[in-house]
Amino acid sequence: MARPFTFSSSLPPSVVATCSAAVDVMLDEPERIAKLWDNARHLKKGLQALGFDTGASETPITPVLIGDTKKAQAFSARLFEEGVFALAICFPIVGRGKDRLRTIVSSGHSAKDLDFALEKFGKVGRELGLIPPVRRHKNGRLTPAPSPCTILSVITESMGPDVEGLSRSKERFVSSWGDMASRWGINKTMARVHAHLMASEAALSTDEIMETLAISRGNANMNLRALVDWGLIRRVSVGSERKEYFQSEKDVWNMCCRIARERKKREIEPVLGSLQECLREAGTGKEGAAFRKTLADLLELVRLLDFVLGKPASRRRTP
């Protein structure tokens, strides 16, 4: 059965040119990036203070989790009437029960813009019963009623510091693994999905991964397939469930060997073949002697890297 793609289209030249120009602006004006992150933090904190669940997003795209298609669509429509555009993202773009609004800030937004949006989110959210109403104290001060998130926090704290510390440790591990991978030229989201599966004792479904990491179904599916191709995770069956579940390799030595094997195959071997071809084409004349020496030295170095990576790549620890 073919896999349909909700989004599938090529980029027109005008969009590519615009994106290229935007990258130039980012490099020339880093203050815009700093302002973007300030705005993202401002909005996230404001939404959380109102009682909304913003998931685990680490980007300026902040989801507001609703969990019901009709409520998410109604929320989006009412916000639009109030002057705020926040698109409803519903099944099948996200899993069932994971319906949300997607908010995206830019460096062009002012604090006044964000405060206006937060005011409308609070107004419409209370109107639709999505967040608790505001209570008025005898002294006239307004405070929000306890939200389900606050109650859940109290329950979590009552479970003891071990559970809370373990949760923080896993979150830090997932974030650190993603940061490390991006510095090594590996997709950050792919690494975060891998880390989340490593930290989980049980096999996880695509929906569970999407919810925890606040990523789209397409993003989750793409990175899960890549991890399966690398041999770092495998598909498993869970009871009579028809969903696909995934489990990671828990033996770190075997995991390291598989990463070495794949990086050798994907990165070292193609370069090795290319350098050998370049050296053959360079001829034997005096004019290209210096260039041929450079190629030969590079070839020797890459062969050494190929040999070093080949050692762990060819091994697997057995129990």
Helices and strands as residue ranges (DSSP letters): H 13-28, H 31-50, E 61-65, H 69-81, E 87-89, E 100-104, H 111-127, E 134-136, E 142-144, H 148-158, H 161-183, H 188-199, E 204-205, H 206-213, H 217-230, E 233-236, E 245-248, H 252-263, I 264-268, H 269-281, G 286-288, H 289-313
